[in-house]
């Protein structure tokens, strides 16, 4: 049986010397049955530790992913600015009201 461990990066060499192995796919350390688990007691995860979960369930038993809400904000870069909505048109529609209020006509016309 396999036992997952929560080993900090700074202590990985110590765990490796004791016989722990690295699972690259799950990105966690583990030990196989037969090794003395008392040696690895300092790295035993707590019962509610989500970072070292049991092996994942089959795809049919997994819960659906969380749905994105309309209130979610996507920010790109440090200079991102949210512009206020002018009307209820879709952002990609070229609405005359939005164009006039968002981008005022330059002096001298276009």
N, CA, C and O atoms as a GROMACS GRO file, in nm:
protein
  440
    1UNK      N    1   0.085  -0.118   0.000
    1UNK     CA    2   0.000   0.000   0.000
    1UNK      C    3   0.089   0.124   0.000
    1UNK      O    4   0.198   0.124   0.058
    2UNK      N    5   0.043   0.226  -0.064
    2UNK     CA    6   0.120   0.349  -0.079
    2UNK      C    7   0.073   0.452   0.023
    2UNK      O    8  -0.047   0.466   0.047
    3UNK      N    9   0.167   0.525   0.084
    3UNK     CA   10   0.135   0.631   0.180
    3UNK      C   11   0.194   0.762   0.128
    3UNK      O   12   0.316   0.774   0.112
    4UNK      N   13   0.107   0.860   0.103
    4UNK     CA   14   0.152   0.990   0.055
    4UNK      C   15   0.207   1.072   0.171
    4UNK      O   16   0.163   1.059   0.286
    5UNK      N   17   0.306   1.155   0.139
    5UNK     CA   18   0.371   1.238   0.239
    5UNK      C   19   0.363   1.384   0.198
    5UNK      O   20   0.345   1.416   0.080
    6UNK      N   21   0.376   1.472   0.294
    6UNK     CA   22   0.382   1.616   0.266
    6UNK      C   23   0.522   1.663   0.308
    6UNK      O   24   0.545   1.700   0.422
    7UNK      N   25   0.612   1.659   0.210
    7UNK     CA   26   0.753   1.690   0.237
    7UNK      C   27   0.785   1.828   0.182
    7UNK      O   28   0.770   1.850   0.061
    8UNK      N   29   0.828   1.921   0.266
    8UNK     CA   30   0.871   2.052   0.215
    8UNK      C   31   0.993   2.036   0.125
    8UNK      O   32   1.072   1.943   0.142
    9UNK      N   33   1.008   2.126   0.029
    9UNK     CA   34   1.119   2.117  -0.065
    9UNK      C   35   1.254   2.114   0.007
    9UNK      O   36   1.344   2.042  -0.035
   10UNK      N   37   1.268   2.190   0.113
   10UNK     CA   38   1.395   2.197   0.186
   10UNK      C   39   1.431   2.064   0.251
   10UNK      O   40   1.548   2.040   0.283
   11UNK      N   41   1.332   1.976   0.272
   11UNK     CA   42   1.357   1.849   0.340
   11UNK      C   43   1.349   1.728   0.247
   11UNK      O   44   1.348   1.614   0.294
   12UNK      N   45   1.344   1.751   0.118
   12UNK     CA   46   1.327   1.641   0.023
   12UNK      C   47   1.443   1.543   0.026
   12UNK      O   48   1.422   1.423   0.012
   13UNK      N   49   1.565   1.593   0.044
   13UNK     CA   50   1.681   1.503   0.045
   13UNK      C   51   1.678   1.411   0.167
   13UNK      O   52   1.717   1.295   0.157
   14UNK      N   53   1.631   1.461   0.281
   14UNK     CA   54   1.620   1.378   0.401
   14UNK      C   55   1.518   1.266   0.378
   14UNK      O   56   1.544   1.151   0.414
   15UNK      N   57   1.405   1.299   0.320
   15UNK     CA   58   1.302   1.200   0.294
   15UNK      C   59   1.351   1.096   0.194
   15UNK      O   60   1.323   0.977   0.207
   16UNK      N   61   1.424   1.142   0.094
   16UNK     CA   62   1.475   1.051  -0.008
   16UNK      C   63   1.575   0.952   0.052
   16UNK      O   64   1.574   0.834   0.017
   17UNK      N   65   1.661   0.999   0.143
   17UNK     CA   66   1.758   0.910   0.208
   17UNK      C   67   1.689   0.802   0.290
   17UNK      O   68   1.741   0.690   0.302
   18UNK      N   69   1.572   0.833   0.345
   18UNK     CA   70   1.499   0.736   0.425
   18UNK      C   71   1.419   0.637   0.339
   18UNK      O   72   1.369   0.537   0.390
   19UNK      N   73   1.408   0.666   0.210
   19UNK     CA   74   1.339   0.573   0.120
   19UNK      C   75   1.214   0.627   0.055
   19UNK      O   76   1.145   0.553  -0.015
   20UNK      N   77   1.182   0.753   0.076
   20UNK     CA   78   1.064   0.812   0.011
   20UNK      C   79   1.092   0.825  -0.138
   20UNK      O   80   1.206   0.841  -0.181
   21UNK      N   81   0.985   0.818  -0.216
   21UNK     CA   82   0.997   0.830  -0.362
   21UNK      C   83   0.911   0.946  -0.410
   21UNK      O   84   0.811   0.981  -0.346
   22UNK      N   85   0.949   1.005  -0.522
   22UNK     CA   86   0.880   1.121  -0.579
   22UNK      C   87   0.786   1.074  -0.690
   22UNK      O   88   0.827   0.999  -0.778
   23UNK      N   89   0.661   1.117  -0.685
   23UNK     CA   90   0.563   1.090  -0.791
   23UNK      C   91   0.550   1.217  -0.873
   23UNK      O   92   0.487   1.314  -0.831
   24UNK      N   93   0.611   1.217  -0.992
   24UNK     CA   94   0.613   1.338  -1.075
   24UNK      C   95   0.475   1.373  -1.128
   24UNK      O   96   0.444   1.491  -1.145
   25UNK      N   97   0.392   1.273  -1.154
   25UNK     CA   98   0.258   1.300  -1.208
   25UNK      C   99   0.171   1.372  -1.106
   25UNK      O  100   0.098   1.465  -1.141
   26UNK      N  101   0.178   1.330  -0.980
   26UNK     CA  102   0.097   1.392  -0.875
   26UNK      C  103   0.172   1.499  -0.798
   26UNK      O  104   0.113   1.572  -0.718
   27UNK      N  105   0.302   1.510  -0.823
   27UNK     CA  106   0.388   1.609  -0.759
   27UNK      C  107   0.383   1.598  -0.607
   27UNK      O  108   0.354   1.695  -0.537
   28UNK      N  109   0.411   1.477  -0.557
   28UNK     CA  110   0.418   1.455  -0.414
   28UNK      C  111   0.510   1.338  -0.383
   28UNK      O  112   0.540   1.254  -0.469
   29UNK      N  113   0.554   1.334  -0.259
   29UNK     CA  114   0.639   1.227  -0.211
   29UNK      C  115   0.552   1.118  -0.152
   29UNK      O  116   0.443   1.145  -0.100
   30UNK      N  117   0.600   0.991  -0.160
   30UNK     CA  118   0.526   0.880  -0.104
   30UNK      C  119   0.622   0.771  -0.060
   30UNK      O  120   0.740   0.771  -0.098
   31UNK      N  121   0.572   0.677   0.021
   31UNK     CA  122   0.648   0.558   0.060
   31UNK      C  123   0.561   0.437   0.032
   31UNK      O  124   0.439   0.441   0.045
   32UNK      N  125   0.627   0.328  -0.008
   32UNK     CA  126   0.559   0.203  -0.034
   32UNK      C  127   0.545   0.124   0.096
   32UNK      O  128   0.614   0.152   0.194
   33UNK      N  129   0.457   0.026   0.095
   33UNK     CA  130   0.439  -0.061   0.211
   33UNK      C  131   0.570  -0.136   0.236
   33UNK      O  132   0.645  -0.165   0.143
   34UNK      N  133   0.596  -0.165   0.361
   34UNK     CA  134   0.717  -0.237   0.397
   34UNK      C  135   0.818  -0.149   0.466
   34UNK      O  136   0.903  -0.199   0.540
   35UNK      N  137   0.812  -0.020   0.444
   35UNK     CA  138   0.901   0.072   0.512
   35UNK      C  139   0.838   0.112   0.646
   35UNK      O  140   0.716   0.113   0.659
   36UNK      N  141   0.921   0.144   0.742
   36UNK     CA  142   0.873   0.184   0.874
   36UNK      C  143   0.816   0.326   0.864
   36UNK      O  144   0.890   0.422   0.842
   37UNK      N  145   0.685   0.339   0.880
   37UNK     CA  146   0.620   0.470   0.868
   37UNK      C  147   0.657   0.564   0.981
   37UNK      O  148   0.637   0.685   0.970
   38UNK      N  149   0.709   0.511   1.091
   38UNK     CA  150   0.751   0.596   1.202
   38UNK      C  151   0.864   0.689   1.159
   38UNK      O  152   0.877   0.800   1.211
   39UNK      N  153   0.948   0.644   1.064
   39UNK     CA  154   1.057   0.728   1.014
   39UNK      C  155   1.004   0.852   0.942
   39UNK      O  156   1.072   0.954   0.934
   40UNK      N  157   0.883   0.841   0.889
   40UNK     CA  158   0.826   0.948   0.808
   40UNK      C  159   0.714   1.022   0.880
   40UNK      O  160   0.636   1.094   0.817
   41UNK      N  161   0.704   1.005   1.012
   41UNK     CA  162   0.593   1.064   1.088
   41UNK      C  163   0.590   1.216   1.079
   41UNK      O  164   0.482   1.276   1.083
   42UNK      N  165   0.705   1.280   1.066
   42UNK     CA  166   0.706   1.427   1.059
   42UNK      C  167   0.646   1.480   0.929
   42UNK      O  168   0.610   1.598   0.920
   43UNK      N  169   0.634   1.394   0.829
   43UNK     CA  170   0.579   1.436   0.700
   43UNK      C  171   0.441   1.377   0.673
   43UNK      O  172   0.392   1.386   0.560
   44UNK      N  173   0.379   1.318   0.773
   44UNK     CA  174   0.245   1.264   0.753
   44UNK      C  175   0.146   1.378   0.736
   44UNK      O  176   0.145   1.471   0.817
   45UNK      N  177   0.063   1.374   0.633
   45UNK     CA  178  -0.035   1.482   0.613
   45UNK      C  179  -0.145   1.473   0.718
   45UNK      O  180  -0.172   1.367   0.773
   46UNK      N  181  -0.208   1.587   0.745
   46UNK     CA  182  -0.320   1.589   0.838
   46UNK      C  183  -0.443   1.534   0.766
   46UNK      O  184  -0.446   1.534   0.643
   47UNK      N  185  -0.544   1.487   0.839
   47UNK     CA  186  -0.662   1.428   0.774
   47UNK      C  187  -0.735   1.521   0.678
   47UNK      O  188  -0.797   1.474   0.582
   48UNK      N  189  -0.728   1.651   0.701
   48UNK     CA  190  -0.801   1.744   0.616
   48UNK      C  191  -0.710   1.819   0.520
   48UNK      O  192  -0.747   1.926   0.471
   49UNK      N  193  -0.594   1.766   0.492
   49UNK     CA  194  -0.499   1.831   0.403
   49UNK      C  195  -0.533   1.798   0.259
   49UNK      O  196  -0.518   1.683   0.216
   50UNK      N  197  -0.580   1.897   0.183
   50UNK     CA  198  -0.623   1.875   0.046
   50UNK      C  199  -0.506   1.862  -0.050
   50UNK      O  200  -0.523   1.808  -0.160
   51UNK      N  201  -0.387   1.909  -0.013
   51UNK     CA  202  -0.274   1.904  -0.106
   51UNK      C  203  -0.221   1.763  -0.124
   51UNK      O  204  -0.156   1.735  -0.224
   52UNK      N  205  -0.248   1.674  -0.030
   52UNK     CA  206  -0.203   1.535  -0.040
   52UNK      C  207  -0.327   1.448  -0.025
   52UNK      O  208  -0.350   1.389   0.081
   53UNK      N  209  -0.405   1.442  -0.130
   53UNK     CA  210  -0.529   1.366  -0.124
   53UNK      C  211  -0.504   1.221  -0.162
   53UNK      O  212  -0.398   1.186  -0.214
   54UNK      N  213  -0.600   1.139  -0.135
   54UNK     CA  214  -0.593   0.999  -0.176
   54UNK      C  215  -0.596   0.994  -0.328
   54UNK      O  216  -0.631   1.092  -0.393
   55UNK      N  217  -0.560   0.880  -0.385
   55UNK     CA  218  -0.564   0.870  -0.531
   55UNK      C  219  -0.700   0.911  -0.583
   55UNK      O  220  -0.803   0.880  -0.522
   56UNK      N  221  -0.701   0.981  -0.695
   56UNK     CA  222  -0.824   1.038  -0.746
   56UNK      C  223  -0.921   0.929  -0.790
   56UNK      O  224  -0.881   0.820  -0.831
   57UNK      N  225  -1.049   0.960  -0.780
   57UNK     CA  226  -1.154   0.868  -0.818
   57UNK      C  227  -1.164   0.862  -0.970
   57UNK      O  228  -1.116   0.952  -1.039
   58UNK      N  229  -1.224   0.756  -1.023
   58UNK     CA  230  -1.244   0.749  -1.167
   58UNK      C  231  -1.324   0.870  -1.216
   58UNK      O  232  -1.397   0.932  -1.140
   59UNK      N  233  -1.309   0.902  -1.343
   59UNK     CA  234  -1.372   1.021  -1.400
   59UNK      C  235  -1.523   1.020  -1.381
   59UNK      O  236  -1.584   1.126  -1.366
   60UNK      N  237  -1.585   0.902  -1.382
   60UNK     CA  238  -1.731   0.896  -1.370
   60UNK      C  239  -1.777   0.932  -1.229
   60UNK      O  240  -1.893   0.970  -1.212
   61UNK      N  241  -1.690   0.922  -1.128
   61UNK     CA  242  -1.729   0.950  -0.990
   61UNK      C  243  -1.686   1.087  -0.943
   61UNK      O  244  -1.721   1.127  -0.832
   62UNK      N  245  -1.613   1.160  -1.022
   62UNK     CA  246  -1.567   1.293  -0.982
   62UNK      C  247  -1.683   1.391  -0.985
   62UNK      O  248  -1.776   1.378  -1.065
   63UNK      N  249  -1.675   1.490  -0.898
   63UNK     CA  250  -1.778   1.594  -0.900
   63UNK      C  251  -1.747   1.690  -1.015
   63UNK      O  252  -1.631   1.707  -1.053
   64UNK      N  253  -1.850   1.753  -1.071
   64UNK     CA  254  -1.826   1.845  -1.182
   64UNK      C  255  -1.745   1.966  -1.136
   64UNK      O  256  -1.752   2.004  -1.020
   65UNK      N  257  -1.667   2.026  -1.226
   65UNK     CA  258  -1.588   2.143  -1.188
   65UNK      C  259  -1.679   2.259  -1.153
   65UNK      O  260  -1.793   2.268  -1.198
   66UNK      N  261  -1.626   2.349  -1.071
   66UNK     CA  262  -1.702   2.467  -1.030
   66UNK      C  263  -1.732   2.553  -1.152
   66UNK      O  264  -1.646   2.573  -1.238
   67UNK      N  265  -1.852   2.603  -1.158
   67UNK     CA  266  -1.893   2.685  -1.272
   67UNK      C  267  -1.848   2.829  -1.249
   67UNK      O  268  -1.855   2.881  -1.138
   68UNK      N  269  -1.803   2.891  -1.356
   68UNK     CA  270  -1.763   3.031  -1.348
   68UNK      C  271  -1.888   3.118  -1.335
   68UNK      O  272  -1.990   3.090  -1.398
   69UNK      N  273  -1.880   3.220  -1.256
   69UNK     CA  274  -1.994   3.309  -1.240
   69UNK      C  275  -1.975   3.432  -1.326
   69UNK      O  276  -1.864   3.463  -1.369
   70UNK      N  277  -2.084   3.501  -1.352
   70UNK     CA  278  -2.076   3.621  -1.434
   70UNK      C  279  -2.006   3.734  -1.360
   70UNK      O  280  -1.962   3.831  -1.422
   71UNK      N  281  -1.995   3.722  -1.226
   71UNK     CA  282  -1.928   3.826  -1.149
   71UNK      C  283  -1.776   3.808  -1.152
   71UNK      O  284  -1.703   3.897  -1.107
   72UNK      N  285  -1.728   3.696  -1.203
   72UNK     CA  286  -1.584   3.671  -1.207
   72UNK      C  287  -1.513   3.776  -1.290
   72UNK      O  288  -1.566   3.821  -1.391
   73UNK      N  289  -1.394   3.815  -1.247
   73UNK     CA  290  -1.320   3.917  -1.318
   73UNK      C  291  -1.189   3.858  -1.370
   73UNK      O  292  -1.118   3.789  -1.296
   74UNK      N  293  -1.159   3.885  -1.494
   74UNK     CA  294  -1.033   3.844  -1.551
   74UNK      C  295  -0.949   3.969  -1.568
   74UNK      O  296  -0.988   4.062  -1.638
   75UNK      N  297  -0.836   3.971  -1.503
   75UNK     CA  298  -0.749   4.088  -1.512
   75UNK      C  299  -0.619   4.046  -1.578
   75UNK      O  300  -0.558   3.946  -1.541
   76UNK      N  301  -0.577   4.124  -1.675
   76UNK     CA  302  -0.455   4.095  -1.746
   76UNK      C  303  -0.362   4.214  -1.733
   76UNK      O  304  -0.397   4.325  -1.772
   77UNK      N  305  -0.245   4.191  -1.678
   77UNK     CA  306  -0.146   4.296  -1.665
   77UNK      C  307  -0.173   4.391  -1.551
   77UNK      O  308  -0.281   4.391  -1.493
   78UNK      N  309  -0.074   4.471  -1.520
   78UNK     CA  310  -0.084   4.562  -1.407
   78UNK      C  311  -0.158   4.691  -1.442
   78UNK      O  312  -0.194   4.768  -1.353
   79UNK      N  313  -0.180   4.716  -1.570
   79UNK     CA  314  -0.247   4.840  -1.611
   79UNK      C  315  -0.391   4.819  -1.656
   79UNK      O  316  -0.448   4.904  -1.723
   80UNK      N  317  -0.449   4.705  -1.619
   80UNK     CA  318  -0.586   4.674  -1.656
   80UNK      C  319  -0.684   4.768  -1.587
   80UNK      O  320  -0.673   4.791  -1.466
   81UNK      N  321  -0.777   4.821  -1.661
   81UNK     CA  322  -0.877   4.913  -1.607
   81UNK      C  323  -1.014   4.866  -1.654
   81UNK      O  324  -1.034   4.840  -1.773
   82UNK      N  325  -1.108   4.855  -1.563
   82UNK     CA  326  -1.244   4.817  -1.597
   82UNK      C  327  -1.318   4.943  -1.639
   82UNK      O  328  -1.328   5.038  -1.562
   83UNK      N  329  -1.369   4.944  -1.760
   83UNK     CA  330  -1.446   5.058  -1.808
   83UNK      C  331  -1.591   5.040  -1.768
   83UNK      O  332  -1.643   4.929  -1.773
   84UNK      N  333  -1.659   5.148  -1.728
   84UNK     CA  334  -1.799   5.136  -1.688
   84UNK      C  335  -1.886   5.103  -1.808
   84UNK      O  336  -1.857   5.143  -1.921
   85UNK      N  337  -1.994   5.028  -1.782
   85UNK     CA  338  -2.088   4.993  -1.889
   85UNK      C  339  -2.174   5.115  -1.922
   85UNK      O  340  -2.222   5.182  -1.831
   86UNK      N  341  -2.195   5.142  -2.048
   86UNK     CA  342  -2.274   5.256  -2.091
   86UNK      C  343  -2.417   5.211  -2.120
   86UNK      O  344  -2.512   5.281  -2.086
   87UNK      N  345  -2.432   5.096  -2.183
   87UNK     CA  346  -2.565   5.043  -2.211
   87UNK      C  347  -2.560   4.891  -2.195
   87UNK      O  348  -2.458   4.836  -2.152
   88UNK      N  349  -2.668   4.822  -2.230
   88UNK     CA  350  -2.676   4.678  -2.209
   88UNK      C  351  -2.637   4.598  -2.334
   88UNK      O  352  -2.670   4.479  -2.342
   89UNK      N  353  -2.568   4.658  -2.428
   89UNK     CA  354  -2.528   4.583  -2.548
   89UNK      C  355  -2.414   4.488  -2.513
   89UNK      O  356  -2.350   4.501  -2.408
   90UNK      N  357  -2.388   4.393  -2.600
   90UNK     CA  358  -2.278   4.300  -2.580
   90UNK      C  359  -2.146   4.372  -2.603
   90UNK      O  360  -2.139   4.461  -2.688
   91UNK      N  361  -2.040   4.336  -2.530
   91UNK     CA  362  -1.913   4.409  -2.541
   91UNK      C  363  -1.854   4.409  -2.681
   91UNK      O  364  -1.784   4.504  -2.717
   92UNK      N  365  -1.881   4.307  -2.760
   92UNK     CA  366  -1.822   4.300  -2.893
   92UNK      C  367  -1.909   4.364  -3.001
   92UNK      O  368  -1.867   4.375  -3.116
   93UNK      N  369  -2.032   4.406  -2.964
   93UNK     CA  370  -2.116   4.477  -3.060
   93UNK      C  371  -2.069   4.621  -3.072
   93UNK      O  372  -2.023   4.682  -2.975
   94UNK      N  373  -2.082   4.675  -3.192
   94UNK     CA  374  -2.042   4.813  -3.217
   94UNK      C  375  -2.166   4.901  -3.203
   94UNK      O  376  -2.230   4.937  -3.303
   95UNK      N  377  -2.200   4.935  -3.079
   95UNK     CA  378  -2.319   5.013  -3.049
   95UNK      C  379  -2.285   5.162  -3.062
   95UNK      O  380  -2.181   5.207  -3.015
   96UNK      N  381  -2.372   5.237  -3.127
   96UNK     CA  382  -2.348   5.381  -3.149
   96UNK      C  383  -2.339   5.455  -3.016
   96UNK      O  384  -2.254   5.543  -3.000
   97UNK      N  385  -2.427   5.422  -2.920
   97UNK     CA  386  -2.427   5.490  -2.792
   97UNK      C  387  -2.296   5.465  -2.717
   97UNK      O  388  -2.236   5.558  -2.662
   98UNK      N  389  -2.251   5.340  -2.714
   98UNK     CA  390  -2.125   5.306  -2.645
   98UNK      C  391  -2.006   5.374  -2.713
   98UNK      O  392  -1.917   5.426  -2.646
   99UNK      N  393  -2.005   5.374  -2.844
   99UNK     CA  394  -1.892   5.432  -2.917
   99UNK      C  395  -1.883   5.583  -2.891
   99UNK      O  396  -1.773   5.635  -2.875
  100UNK      N  397  -1.997   5.652  -2.885
  100UNK     CA  398  -1.995   5.796  -2.863
  100UNK      C  399  -1.956   5.832  -2.719
  100UNK      O  400  -1.885   5.930  -2.697
  101UNK      N  401  -2.002   5.752  -2.622
  101UNK     CA  402  -1.973   5.785  -2.482
  101UNK      C  403  -1.838   5.732  -2.437
  101UNK      O  404  -1.772   5.795  -2.354
  102UNK      N  405  -1.795   5.619  -2.489
  102UNK     CA  406  -1.667   5.561  -2.448
  102UNK      C  407  -1.549   5.627  -2.518
  102UNK      O  408  -1.446   5.654  -2.456
  103UNK      N  409  -1.564   5.652  -2.644
  103UNK     CA  410  -1.454   5.711  -2.724
  103UNK      C  411  -1.506   5.840  -2.786
  103UNK      O  412  -1.559   5.839  -2.897
  104UNK      N  413  -1.490   5.951  -2.716
  104UNK     CA  414  -1.542   6.079  -2.769
  104UNK      C  415  -1.475   6.113  -2.902
  104UNK      O  416  -1.360   6.077  -2.928
  105UNK      N  417  -1.550   6.183  -2.983
  105UNK     CA  418  -1.502   6.226  -3.116
  105UNK      C  419  -1.381   6.319  -3.096
  105UNK      O  420  -1.390   6.415  -3.020
  106UNK      N  421  -1.270   6.291  -3.164
  106UNK     CA  422  -1.153   6.380  -3.151
  106UNK      C  423  -1.182   6.517  -3.211
  106UNK      O  424  -1.266   6.530  -3.300
  107UNK      N  425  -1.115   6.617  -3.162
  107UNK     CA  426  -1.136   6.751  -3.218
  107UNK      C  427  -1.100   6.750  -3.366
  107UNK      O  428  -0.996   6.697  -3.405
  108UNK      N  429  -1.184   6.809  -3.446
  108UNK     CA  430  -1.159   6.816  -3.591
  108UNK      C  431  -1.221   6.700  -3.665
  108UNK      O  432  -1.203   6.690  -3.786
  109UNK      N  433  -1.294   6.610  -3.597
  109UNK     CA  434  -1.358   6.496  -3.664
  109UNK      C  435  -1.265   6.381  -3.683
  109UNK      O  436  -1.151   6.382  -3.638
  110UNK      N  437  -1.317   6.279  -3.752
  110UNK     CA  438  -1.237   6.156  -3.775
  110UNK      C  439  -1.160   6.165  -3.899
  110UNK      O  440  -1.087   6.072  -3.934
   0.00000   0.00000   0.00000
